[in-house]
Amino acid sequence: MRKFLNTLFVLSEDSYLALEGETVIVLAEEEKRGQFPLHTLENIICFSYKGASPALMGKCAREGINLCFFTPRGRFLARVSGENNGNVLLRRTQYRMADDDAQSCRAAKNFIFGKVYNSRWSIERTRRDHALRVDDEGLGRASALLAESLPHLLEAASPDELRGLEGEAAAVYFGAFDSLILNQRETFGFTGRSRRPPMDPTNALLSFAYSLLSNACAGALEGVGLDAYVGFLHRDRPGRASLALDLMEELRPLFADRFVLTLINNRTIRSEHFERQPGGAVLLNEEGRRLFLTSWQKRLAEPITHPYLKEKLAWGLVPYVQALLLARYLRGDIDGYPPFLWK
């Protein structure tokens, strides 16, 4: 089990990261703005244009510290990873499974089952807690449709059939997503998913959360010896961490979507925390990113009981636990991959 330590977020656009002894220093205009011991860090997430020194990148790779670069507006750029600590037999099993449609579908259907199950749970959670404030009848219909789709997902015979079923379920879920927004509807009203770039504040929050979650899943998979770029549902594409996208599917409704809804409904993030680009894209400004990441870090530290292992752990460890379970499944230690099904 990897110990869940701290994440250093570097938000200033003019910051440069460098190595000094066993510490990372943050420089701005050649002036030292901060210094942090590396042994206390598990992740360094940098939103600066200037980046980091080769010495620091090499040190992070050797020490297993996840060093990830985003643009100041939150678009993922790159991640530093060192020598893989997995074994060749595990990866060969992964590659063989990825090349076989039947085996790929057998693994991928559990990811998507978890996604749809947790999407329905998110809707039911809002119905339970805010029955008098929401369109209970509309949400009930969406929940019923998602429930009906679950057995069909388990019966899917090919990845293409599974993608079709997943697309139908996603349309139902996002069709009901606007009803889960209880406050600030004039700013955060949701009409549909828009990506690359996000065209409204809610999509900007979702995209930012998905980027962070994808990075966490990629690091978790590499940490247990799997290849984050060879997936079962998301197929090979240069530069895309396909297996990380597979793994994060079941976690999206819980990690990202519920987190975004909490930010909106608790008024943590407001209209003044966004900026609109000339082409119509809507992005978090620096203050918005700071509030988002502060809340994200607190969320990762919250304790839960894992529904499959029945053990207490921090939310931030869930991607690592699921990656371990996936590796055990590929090795044949367990009969099937157990998705994270929240209750």
VOBA-1610 file (N, C-alpha, C; in pm, whole numbers, padded with zeros to 5 digits, always signed):
BEGIN
Met+00085-00119+00000Met+00000+00000+00000Met+00089+00124+00000Arg+00059+00214-00088Arg+00133+00340-00091Arg+00077+00436+00012Lys+00164+00497+00089Lys+00119+00593+00188Lys+00073+00721+00118Phe-00043+00770+00155Phe-00097+00892+00096Phe-00037+01012+00166Leu+00054+01077+00099Leu+00121+01192+00158Leu+00062+01321+00101Asn+00147+01423+00082Asn+00100+01554+00041Asn+00120+01577-00107Thr+00041+01668-00159Thr+00055+01714-00297Thr+00091+01861-00294Leu+00195+01897-00368Leu+00234+02037-00382Leu+00175+02089-00512Phe+00089+02190-00503Phe+00032+02255-00619Phe+00104+02387-00642Val+00157+02406-00761Val+00227+02530-00796Val+00141+02603-00899Leu+00082+02714-00858Leu-00019+02781-00940Leu+00033+02904-01014Ser+00138+02968-00965Ser+00185+03092-01028Ser+00244+03062-01166Glu+00202+03139-01265Glu+00243+03113-01402Glu+00392+03135-01425Asp+00457+03218-01343Asp+00599+03251-01363Asp+00690+03169-01272Ser+00638+03066-01208Ser+00721+02987-01116Ser+00807+02886-01190Tyr+00924+02859-01134Tyr+01016+02758-01186Tyr+01057+02668-01071Leu+01053+02539-01093Leu+01086+02443-00987Leu+01228+02391-01008Ala+01300+02378-00898Ala+01438+02330-00906Ala+01469+02242-00784Leu+01578+02168-00796Leu+01621+02078-00689Leu+01731+02146-00607Glu+01717+02140-00476Glu+01821+02190-00386Glu+01837+02089-00274Gly+01944+02011-00283Gly+01962+01904-00186Gly+01851+01801-00197Glu+01781+01780-00088Glu+01669+01687-00087Glu+01536+01761-00083Thr+01535+01883-00137Thr+01414+01964-00137Thr+01385+02016-00276Val+01258+02053-00297Val+01218+02124-00419Val+01201+02270-00381Ile+01257+02358-00460Ile+01240+02501-00435Ile+01158+02562-00548Val+01077+02660-00512Val+00993+02732-00607Val+01052+02871-00626Leu+01091+02902-00751Leu+01154+03029-00782Leu+01062+03113-00870Ala+01062+03243-00846Ala+00991+03338-00930Ala+01079+03460-00947Glu+01115+03486-01074Glu+01208+03595-01103Glu+01336+03581-01022Glu+01388+03455-01019Glu+01514+03422-00952Glu+01509+03438-00800Glu+01391+03463-00746Glu+01376+03476-00601Glu+01306+03351-00547Lys+01360+03297-00438Lys+01302+03176-00378Lys+01171+03211-00308Arg+01062+03147-00351Arg+00930+03172-00294Arg+00885+03061-00199Gly+00949+02944-00207Gly+00909+02834-00121Gly+01008+02719-00131Gln+01012+02636-00028Gln+01102+02521-00024Gln+01036+02409+00054Phe+01037+02286-00005Phe+00962+02175+00054Phe+01045+02047+00048Pro+01054+01973+00158Pro+01126+01845+00158Pro+01059+01744+00065Leu+01138+01681-00020Leu+01081+01586-00115Leu+01023+01463-00047His+01080+01423+00066His+01033+01299+00129His+00890+01313+00184Thr+00839+01436+00194Thr+00701+01455+00240Thr+00602+01459+00125Leu+00649+01451+00000Leu+00562+01470-00115Leu+00541+01340-00192Glu+00420+01320-00238Glu+00391+01213-00331Glu+00359+01267-00470Asn+00310+01389-00477Asn+00274+01450-00605Asn+00319+01595-00608Ile+00366+01640-00725Ile+00389+01781-00752Ile+00312+01814-00879Ile+00214+01901-00866Ile+00129+01939-00978Ile+00161+02083-01013Cys+00214+02106-01133Cys+00266+02238-01170Cys+00182+02299-01281Phe+00135+02422-01257Phe+00056+02496-01355Phe+00135+02614-01410Ser+00264+02604-01415Ser+00350+02713-01459Ser+00397+02691-01603Tyr+00420+02800-01675Tyr+00477+02790-01810Tyr+00623+02751-01808Lys+00696+02787-01701Lys+00841+02770-01700Lys+00886+02628-01670Gly+00804+02550-01597Gly+00836+02411-01575Gly+00934+02385-01463Ala+01022+02284-01485Ala+01111+02238-01378Ala+01248+02203-01435Ser+01346+02198-01348Ser+01482+02166-01391Ser+01494+02016-01420Pro+01586+01979-01511Pro+01609+01836-01537Pro+01652+01761-01411Ala+01729+01828-01324Ala+01772+01762-01201Ala+01654+01724-01113Leu+01557+01815-01102Leu+01439+01785-01022Leu+01356+01674-01087Met+01340+01680-01218Met+01262+01576-01286Met+01327+01439-01268Gly+01460+01434-01277Gly+01528+01306-01256Gly+01513+01256-01115Lys+01522+01346-01018Lys+01507+01307-00877Lys+01366+01255-00851Cys+01265+01322-00905Cys+01127+01277-00886Cys+01106+01140-00948Ala+01164+01119-01067Ala+01150+00989-01133Ala+01213+00879-01049Arg+01331+00906-00993Arg+01400+00803-00912Arg+01327+00775-00782Glu+01267+00879-00723Glu+01202+00864-00592Glu+01055+00825-00603Gly+01004+00813-00724Gly+00864+00775-00741Gly+00766+00886-00707Ile+00810+01011-00720Ile+00722+01126-00696Ile+00657+01165-00828Asn+00528+01171-00830Asn+00455+01202-00952Asn+00464+01352-00981Leu+00539+01389-01085Leu+00555+01529-01125Leu+00477+01550-01253Cys+00374+01634-01245Cys+00281+01648-01356Cys+00270+01796-01395Phe+00266+01821-01526Phe+00260+01957-01577Phe+00127+01984-01646Phe+00065+02096-01609Phe-00055+02146-01674Phe-00027+02288-01724Thr-00103+02334-01822Thr-00097+02475-01856Thr-00160+02554-01742Pro-00134+02685-01734Pro-00198+02764-01628Pro-00350+02759-01633Arg-00408+02721-01746Arg-00553+02713-01758Arg-00607+02574-01731Gly-00518+02479-01697Gly-00564+02348-01653Gly-00558+02237-01754Arg-00499+02259-01873Arg-00489+02152-01972Arg-00367+02067-01943Phe-00385+01935-01941Phe-00276+01843-01911Phe-00170+01850-02020Leu-00041+01852-01980Leu+00069+01854-02076Leu+00151+01726-02072Ala+00206+01693-01954Ala+00298+01579-01946Ala+00314+01535-01802Arg+00366+01415-01787Arg+00391+01359-01655Arg+00526+01291-01656Val+00606+01313-01553Val+00738+01253-01542Val+00725+01118-01472Ser+00776+01014-01534Ser+00774+00882-01471Ser+00911+00818-01489Gly+00953+00745-01388Gly+01083+00682-01392Gly+01077+00538-01440Glu+01176+00461-01402Glu+01181+00320-01442Glu+01061+00247-01385Asn+00994+00171-01469Asn+00873+00102-01423Asn+00910-00010-01327Asn+00829-00021-01220Asn+00860-00122-01119Asn+00776-00248-01136Gly+00710-00261-01248Gly+00629-00379-01272Gly+00711-00492-01331Asn+00649-00608-01349Asn+00720-00718-01410Asn+00669-00741-01551Val+00754-00799-01633Val+00722-00814-01775Val+00603-00908-01795Leu+00586-01007-01706Leu+00477-01102-01723Leu+00341-01034-01708Leu+00331-00943-01613Leu+00205-00871-01594Leu+00171-00787-01716Arg+00269-00717-01770Arg+00242-00634-01887Arg+00213-00718-02011Arg+00280-00829-02026Arg+00250-00916-02141Arg+00107-00967-02133Thr+00062-00999-02012Thr-00078-01040-01995Thr-00172-00927-02032Gln-00139-00805-01989Gln-00221-00689-02023Gln-00228-00670-02174Tyr-00115-00680-02244Tyr-00114-00658-02388Tyr-00193-00766-02462Arg-00179-00891-02417Arg-00255-00999-02482Arg-00405-00977-02463Met-00445-00938-02344Met-00587-00914-02318Met-00638-00798-02402Ala-00559-00692-02415Ala-00600-00575-02492Ala-00618-00609-02640Asp-00545-00710-02689Asp-00554-00749-02829Asp-00669-00845-02856Asp-00736-00891-02752Asp-00846-00987-02766Asp-00976-00918-02729Asp-01068-00903-02826Asp-01192-00830-02801Asp-01274-00890-02688Ala-01281-01023-02684Ala-01363-01088-02581Ala-01307-01062-02442Gln-01175-01076-02427Gln-01114-01051-02297Gln-01118-00903-02260Ser-01099-00815-02359Ser-01108-00672-02333Ser-01247-00636-02282Cys-01348-00692-02347Cys-01486-00663-02308Cys-01514-00715-02167Arg-01458-00831-02134Arg-01482-00889-02002Arg-01428-00796-01893Ala-01315-00734-01917Ala-01259-00641-01818Ala-01331-00508-01822Ala-01356-00457-01944Ala-01411-00322-01958Ala-01553-00312-01906Lys-01632-00419-01916Lys-01771-00410-01872Lys-01780-00382-01721Asn-01681-00423-01645Asn-01683-00394-01501Asn-01656-00247-01474Phe-01566-00185-01554Phe-01545-00042-01540Phe-01674+00035-01566Ile-01743-00002-01675Ile-01863+00072-01714Ile-01980+00039-01622Phe-01988-00084-01576Phe-02091-00117-01478Phe-02075-00028-01354Gly-01950-00014-01308Gly-01925+00073-01193Gly-01964+00217-01221Lys-01935+00264-01342Lys-01969+00402-01377Lys-02120+00425-01371Val-02196+00336-01433Val-02341+00354-01438Val-02402+00334-01299Tyr-02354+00236-01226Tyr-02402+00212-01089Tyr-02381+00338-01004Asn-02260+00395-01011Asn-02229+00512-00929Asn-02301+00637-00979Ser-02328+00645-01109Ser-02407+00756-01161Ser-02548+00751-01103Arg-02604+00632-01099Arg-02738+00616-01040Arg-02734+00648-00890Trp-02628+00604-00822Trp-02616+00635-00680Trp-02613+00786-00657Ser-02543+00859-00744Ser-02535+01004-00729Ser-02673+01068-00741Ile-02751+01021-00836Ile-02888+01073-00853Ile-02973+01039-00732Glu-02964+00915-00686Glu-03044+00874-00571Glu-03003+00948-00444Arg-02875+00981-00432Arg-02828+01058-00317Arg-02895+01195-00314Thr-02903+01260-00429Thr-02969+01391-00435Thr-03118+01378-00409Arg-03181+01275-00462Arg-03324+01255-00436Arg-03350+01235-00288Arg-03263+01162-00222Arg-03281+01133-00080Arg-03262+01258+00006Asp-03159+01335-00026Asp-03123+01449+00059Asp-03200+01576+00028His-03252+01588-00096His-03314+01715-00136His-03444+01690-00213Ala-03525+01600-00162Ala-03646+01560-00234Ala-03739+01677-00263Leu-03744+01775-00175Leu-03838+01886-00193Leu-03783+01995-00283Arg-03657+01986-00321Arg-03595+02092-00401Arg-03567+02051-00545Val-03589+01927-00579Val-03551+01878-00711Val-03672+01822-00785Asp-03652+01798-00913Asp-03754+01732-00995Asp-03747+01583-00965Asp-03814+01542-00859Asp-03801+01404-00813Asp-03853+01305-00917Glu-03958+01341-00987Glu-04014+01249-01087Glu-03916+01231-01203Gly-03856+01342-01251Gly-03760+01332-01360Gly-03636+01255-01320Leu-03584+01282-01202Leu-03467+01209-01155Leu-03500+01062-01132Gly-03621+01034-01088Gly-03661+00895-01070Gly-03662+00819-01202Arg-03709+00886-01309Arg-03708+00820-01441Arg-03565+00793-01486Ala-03476+00890-01468Ala-03337+00869-01507Ala-03274+00756-01428Ser-03300+00753-01299Ser-03246+00647-01214Ser-03295+00510-01259Ala-03423+00501-01293Ala-03479+00374-01337Ala-03416+00327-01468Leu-03393+00421-01560Leu-03329+00385-01688Leu-03187+00335-01666Leu-03115+00400-01576Leu-02980+00354-01547Leu-02982+00216-01482Ala-03077+00193-01393Ala-03088+00062-01329Ala-03118-00047-01433Glu-03205-00014-01529Glu-03239-00111-01633Glu-03121-00145-01722Ser-03027-00050-01737Ser-02914-00073-01826Ser-02807-00163-01764Leu-02807-00177-01632Leu-02698-00250-01566Leu-02686-00395-01611Pro-02794-00474-01613Pro-02778-00613-01659Pro-02737-00623-01805His-02779-00527-01888His-02739-00530-02029His-02589-00506-02045Leu-02534-00423-01959Leu-02390-00400-01963Leu-02313-00529-01937Leu-02359-00607-01841Leu-02290-00733-01809Leu-02305-00837-01918Glu-02405-00819-02005Glu-02427-00914-02114Glu-02360-00873-02243Ala-02297-00756-02247Ala-02234-00707-02370Ala-02130-00807-02419Ala-02131-00831-02552Ala-02044-00933-02609Ala-01920-00876-02677Ser-01914-00746-02696Ser-01800-00686-02764Ser-01777-00545-02711Pro-01655-00494-02727Pro-01629-00356-02683Pro-01718-00254-02754Asp-01748-00276-02882Asp-01834-00182-02955Asp-01974-00179-02896Glu-02028-00296-02864Glu-02161-00301-02802Glu-02158-00231-02666Leu-02050-00253-02592Leu-02037-00191-02460Leu-02029-00039-02473Arg-01956+00011-02574Arg-01947+00156-02594Arg-02084+00215-02626Gly-02163+00142-02704Gly-02296+00190-02735Gly-02384+00200-02612Leu-02381+00098-02528Leu-02460+00099-02405Leu-02412+00208-02310Glu-02281+00225-02303Glu-02226+00330-02216Glu-02268+00468-02264Gly-02270+00489-02396Gly-02313+00617-02450Gly-02458+00647-02418Glu-02544+00546-02425Glu-02685+00565-02393Glu-02702+00600-02245Ala-02629+00531-02159Ala-02639+00559-02015Ala-02585+00699-01983Ala-02475+00738-02049Ala-02419+00871-02025Ala-02517+00980-02067Ala-02590+00958-02177Ala-02689+01056-02222Ala-02800+01072-02118Val-02842+00962-02058Val-02945+00968-01954Val-02892+01043-01832Tyr-02772+01009-01791Tyr-02714+01070-01671Tyr-02693+01220-01688Phe-02628+01259-01797Phe-02603+01401-01816Phe-02730+01477-01851Gly-02831+01404-01902Gly-02960+01468-01922Gly-03027+01508-01791Ala-02990+01439-01684Ala-03047+01469-01552Ala-02954+01552-01466Phe-02833+01580-01516Phe-02731+01643-01432Phe-02772+01783-01387Asp-02841+01855-01473Asp-02882+01992-01438Asp-02970+01992-01313Ser-03049+01886-01295Ser-03139+01880-01179Ser-03063+01857-01048Leu-02936+01817-01057Leu-02855+01797-00938Leu-02792+01926-00889Ile-02802+02031-00969Ile-02748+02163-00932Ile-02856+02239-00858Leu-02832+02268-00731Leu-02935+02324-00644Leu-02921+02474-00625Asn-02801+02526-00638Asn-02776+02669-00615Asn-02701+02730-00733Gln-02703+02861-00742Gln-02631+02937-00845Gln-02667+02890-00987Arg-02791+02862-01009Arg-02832+02806-01137Arg-02814+02906-01251Glu-02818+03034-01221Glu-02799+03133-01326Glu-02657+03127-01383Thr-02562+03079-01304Thr-02424+03066-01351Thr-02392+02924-01397Phe-02445+02825-01326Phe-02401+02688-01347Phe-02508+02598-01411Gly-02611+02655-01468Gly-02708+02573-01539Gly-02640+02487-01645Phe-02679+02361-01654Phe-02607+02263-01738Phe-02700+02215-01850Thr-02654+02232-01974Thr-02734+02189-02089Thr-02672+02072-02163Gly-02551+02035-02130Gly-02485+01923-02197Gly-02335+01931-02181Arg-02270+01820-02207Arg-02125+01812-02190Arg-02055+01877-02308Ser-01960+01966-02280Ser-01875+02026-02384Ser-01730+02014-02339Arg-01643+01976-02435Arg-01502+01950-02403Arg-01413+02022-02503Arg-01291+02040-02464Arg-01183+02087-02554Arg-01229+02194-02651Pro-01268+02312-02611Pro-01265+02357-02472Pro-01403+02350-02407Pro-01409+02358-02274Pro-01540+02369-02207Pro-01601+02506-02237Met-01732+02507-02258Met-01798+02630-02303Met-01885+02694-02196Asp-01884+02640-02075Asp-01960+02701-01966Asp-01891+02665-01834Pro-01926+02732-01725Pro-01855+02709-01598Pro-01864+02566-01546Thr-01980+02503-01557Thr-01992+02367-01505Thr-01901+02271-01581Asn-01897+02283-01714Asn-01808+02198-01792Asn-01661+02228-01763Ala-01630+02354-01734Ala-01492+02388-01697Ala-01451+02314-01569Leu-01541+02310-01471Leu-01512+02238-01346Leu-01499+02088-01370Leu-01590+02032-01448Leu-01584+01888-01476Leu-01456+01851-01548Ser-01418+01929-01649Ser-01297+01898-01724Ser-01173+01905-01637Phe-01167+02004-01549Phe-01052+02017-01459Phe-01045+01898-01364Ala-01159+01859-01309Ala-01161+01744-01219Ala-01123+01615-01291Tyr-01170+01598-01415Tyr-01137+01478-01490Tyr-00987+01473-01521Ser-00925+01588-01549Ser-00781+01590-01576Ser-00703+01545-01453Leu-00740+01594-01336Leu-00671+01554-01214Leu-00692+01407-01183Leu-00815+01359-01202Leu-00845+01218-01175Leu-00771+01127-01272Ser-00767+01165-01400Ser-00695+01085-01499Ser-00547+01074-01464Asn-00489+01183-01421Asn-00348+01181-01382Asn-00325+01089-01262Ala-00416+01094-01164Ala-00404+01007-01047Ala-00414+00861-01086Cys-00505+00829-01178Cys-00521+00690-01222Cys-00400+00642-01301Ala-00344+00729-01386Ala-00224+00691-01462Ala-00108+00661-01368Gly-00088+00747-01268Gly+00018+00723-01172Gly-00003+00595-01092Ala-00128+00567-01056Ala-00158+00445-00981Ala-00129+00320-01063Leu-00167+00322-01190Leu-00144+00206-01277Leu+00005+00181-01299Glu+00079+00288-01326Glu+00223+00272-01343Glu+00287+00223-01213Gly+00232+00266-01101Gly+00287+00226-00973Gly+00274+00079-00943Val+00171+00013-00998Val+00154-00131-00975Val+00212-00214-01089Gly+00273-00147-01187Gly+00341-00221-01293Gly+00265-00234-01422Leu+00150-00171-01435Leu+00072-00178-01559Leu+00109-00063-01652Asp+00076-00080-01778Asp+00100+00023-01879Asp-00026+00110-01891Ala-00018+00233-01844Ala-00135+00320-01842Ala-00184+00357-01982Tyr-00105+00328-02086Tyr-00140+00371-02221Tyr-00205+00262-02305Val-00221+00143-02249Val-00284+00032-02323Val-00411-00008-02250Gly-00526+00031-02307Gly-00653+00009-02240Gly-00734-00104-02301Phe-00850-00127-02241Phe-00940-00232-02285Phe-01064-00176-02354Leu-01116-00065-02306Leu-01229+00000-02371Leu-01182+00116-02457His-01100+00205-02399His-01038+00312-02477His-00920+00252-02553Arg-00925+00261-02682Arg-00823+00195-02763Arg-00698+00281-02775Asp-00593+00220-02833Asp-00464+00287-02842Asp-00472+00414-02926Arg-00413+00519-02873Arg-00399+00645-02944Arg-00274+00712-02891Pro-00185+00762-02980Pro-00061+00823-02932Pro-00087+00932-02829Gly-00017+00922-02717Gly-00027+01024-02613Gly-00146+01010-02520Arg-00231+00911-02541Arg-00349+00896-02455Arg-00330+00782-02357Ala-00348+00809-02229Ala-00337+00706-02126Ala-00468+00628-02121Ser-00485+00534-02213Ser-00615+00469-02234Ser-00659+00387-02114Leu-00568+00314-02050Leu-00608+00234-01935Leu-00644+00324-01817Ala-00579+00439-01805Ala-00617+00534-01700Ala-00758+00585-01724Leu-00794+00609-01851Leu-00931+00651-01882Leu-01030+00539-01851Asp-00990+00414-01876Asp-01076+00301-01838Asp-01100+00299-01688Leu-00991+00307-01612Leu-01000+00293-01467Leu-01081+00407-01404Met-01071+00526-01461Met-01139+00640-01400Met-01288+00643-01428Glu-01336+00560-01522Glu-01477+00563-01557Glu-01566+00542-01435Glu-01538+00440-01356Glu-01623+00410-01241Glu-01611+00515-01131Leu-01500+00594-01135Leu-01476+00694-01031Leu-01528+00832-01069Arg-01559+00856-01194Arg-01604+00988-01238Arg-01723+01041-01156Pro-01831+00962-01143Pro-01947+01017-01071Pro-01918+01051-00926Leu-01825+00978-00863Leu-01797+00998-00721Leu-01686+01099-00699Phe-01575+01079-00766Phe-01459+01164-00746Phe-01480+01302-00807Ala-01526+01306-00930Ala-01531+01432-01003Ala-01669+01498-00996Asp-01772+01426-01037Asp-01904+01489-01051Asp-01960+01534-00918Arg-01957+01446-00816Arg-02009+01486-00685Arg-01925+01598-00624Phe-01796+01595-00649Phe-01709+01701-00600Phe-01746+01835-00663Val-01768+01835-00794Val-01807+01959-00863Val-01941+02009-00812Leu-02036+01918-00795Leu-02167+01958-00743Leu-02155+02019-00603Thr-02066+01965-00521Thr-02046+02020-00387Thr-01990+02162-00395Leu-01893+02184-00483Leu-01837+02318-00500Leu-01944+02418-00541Ile-02032+02376-00631Ile-02136+02466-00680Ile-02243+02487-00574Asn-02295+02379-00520Asn-02408+02389-00428Asn-02371+02453-00295Asn-02244+02441-00255Asn-02198+02507-00132Asn-02147+02648-00158Arg-02153+02692-00284Arg-02108+02826-00326Arg-01959+02849-00298Thr-01882+02741-00299Thr-01737+02755-00285Thr-01679+02822-00409Ile-01726+02781-00526Ile-01688+02840-00654Ile-01805+02923-00704Arg-01776+03047-00749Arg-01881+03138-00793Arg-01847+03195-00931Ser-01935+03276-00983Ser-01919+03326-01120Ser-01790+03405-01138Glu-01745+03475-01034Glu-01625+03558-01047Glu-01496+03476-01054His-01506+03345-01041His-01388+03260-01047His-01361+03204-01186Phe-01426+03259-01287Phe-01408+03212-01425Phe-01371+03328-01515Glu-01309+03293-01628Glu-01281+03392-01731Glu-01318+03331-01867Arg-01372+03413-01956Arg-01414+03367-02087Arg-01310+03407-02192Gln-01269+03310-02272Gln-01169+03331-02375Gln-01234+03385-02503Pro-01155+03447-02593Pro-01212+03503-02717Pro-01293+03403-02799Gly-01253+03277-02802Gly-01326+03177-02879Gly-01449+03121-02810Gly-01478+03168-02689Gly-01596+03122-02617Gly-01566+03024-02506Ala-01442+02977-02496Ala-01407+02882-02390Ala-01417+02950-02254Val-01462+02874-02154Val-01473+02923-02017Val-01376+02844-01930Leu-01291+02916-01856Leu-01188+02852-01775Leu-01183+02915-01637Leu-01136+02838-01540Leu-01114+02891-01406Leu-01001+02992-01409Asn-01015+03101-01335Asn-00903+03194-01319Asn-00814+03145-01205Glu-00708+03222-01174Glu-00611+03175-01074Glu-00675+03155-00937Glu-00760+03247-00895Glu-00826+03232-00766Glu-00919+03112-00766Gly-00988+03090-00878Gly-01077+02975-00889Gly-01000+02844-00881Arg-00886+02837-00949Arg-00804+02715-00942Arg-00754+02691-00801Arg-00717+02798-00731Arg-00668+02783-00594Arg-00778+02727-00503Leu-00898+02780-00514Leu-01009+02729-00434Leu-01041+02584-00470Phe-01042+02556-00600Phe-01071+02420-00647Phe-00969+02321-00589Leu-00842+02351-00602Leu-00738+02258-00561Leu-00730+02243-00410Thr-00757+02350-00338Thr-00761+02339-00192Thr-00872+02244-00148Ser-00989+02257-00210Ser-01101+02168-00178Ser-01073+02026-00224Trp-01007+02011-00339Trp-00973+01880-00392Trp-00880+01806-00296Gln-00780+01876-00245Gln-00686+01813-00153Gln-00755+01770-00025Lys-00847+01851+00025Lys-00921+01813+00145Lys-01008+01691+00118Arg-01065+01687+00000Arg-01148+01572-00037Arg-01067+01443-00038Leu-00946+01449-00095Leu-00863+01329-00104Leu-00824+01275+00033Ala-00818+01362+00132Ala-00778+01320+00266Ala-00894+01265+00348Glu-01017+01279+00301Glu-01133+01232+00378Glu-01132+01080+00388Pro-01164+01024+00504Pro-01163+00878+00520Pro-01293+00813+00469Ile-01279+00695+00414Ile-01394+00615+00371Ile-01366+00469+00408Thr-01468+00385+00396Thr-01451+00241+00405Thr-01468+00183+00266His-01365+00117+00216His-01370+00063+00080His-01480-00043+00071Pro-01571-00031-00026Pro-01686-00122-00030Pro-01651-00268-00060Tyr-01536-00293-00122Tyr-01497-00431-00152Tyr-01403-00486-00046Leu-01302-00408-00009Leu-01204-00456+00090Leu-01255-00445+00233Lys-01356-00359+00256Lys-01409-00333+00391Lys-01302-00277+00483Glu-01208-00201+00428Glu-01102-00140+00507Glu-01111+00011+00496Lys-01070+00080+00603Lys-01071+00226+00601Lys-00946+00277+00531Leu-00965+00381+00449Leu-00856+00445+00379Leu-00900+00585+00337Ala-00807+00664+00287Ala-00841+00798+00239Ala-00895+00789+00096Trp-00984+00884+00061Trp-01038+00889-00075Trp-00925+00889-00179Gly-00817+00961-00148Gly-00708+00972-00244Gly-00640+00842-00277Leu-00658+00740-00193Leu-00597+00609-00219Leu-00684+00518-00305Val-00806+00557-00332Val-00896+00470-00408Val-00840+00433-00545Pro-00788+00528-00626Pro-00730+00486-00755Pro-00618+00383-00740Tyr-00536+00396-00636Tyr-00427+00301-00616Tyr-00480+00163-00577Val-00582+00160-00493Val-00642+00032-00456Val-00704-00036-00576Gln-00776+00041-00658Gln-00839-00018-00777Gln-00735-00066-00876Ala-00623+00006-00888Ala-00516-00039-00976Ala-00456-00170-00925Leu-00441-00182-00793Leu-00391-00308-00735Leu-00487-00423-00763Leu-00616-00398-00749Leu-00715-00502-00775Leu-00714-00542-00923Leu-00695-00445-01012Leu-00688-00476-01155Leu-00566-00563-01184Ala-00452-00531-01122Ala-00332-00612-01142Ala-00353-00754-01089Arg-00421-00767-00976Arg-00449-00900-00921Arg-00537-00980-01017Tyr-00635-00912-01078Tyr-00721-00980-01175Tyr-00641-01027-01296Leu-00553-00943-01348Leu-00474-00981-01465Leu-00379-01096-01433Arg-00331-01100-01310Arg-00242-01210-01270Arg-00318-01341-01245Gly-00450-01334-01235Gly-00530-01452-01207Gly-00550-01479-01060Asp-00516-01381-00974Asp-00532-01400-00830Asp-00678-01391-00788Ile-00759-01317-00863Ile-00903-01309-00838Ile-00975-01333-00970Asp-01099-01381-00963Asp-01170-01424-01083Asp-01217-01309-01171Gly-01244-01193-01110Gly-01291-01079-01188Gly-01248-00950-01122Tyr-01244-00844-01201Tyr-01208-00714-01145Tyr-01327-00657-01070Pro-01312-00624-00940Pro-01424-00569-00863Pro-01429-00416-00875Pro-01526-00361-00945Pro-01533-00214-00956Pro-01568-00153-00822Phe-01538-00024-00810Phe-01567+00050-00688Phe-01715+00091-00692Leu-01796+00021-00616Leu-01941+00045-00613Leu-01977+00112-00481Trp-02006+00242-00488Trp-02032+00318-00367Trp-02171+00292-00314Lys-02185+00293-00181Lys-02314+00265-00118Lys-02343+00371-00014
//
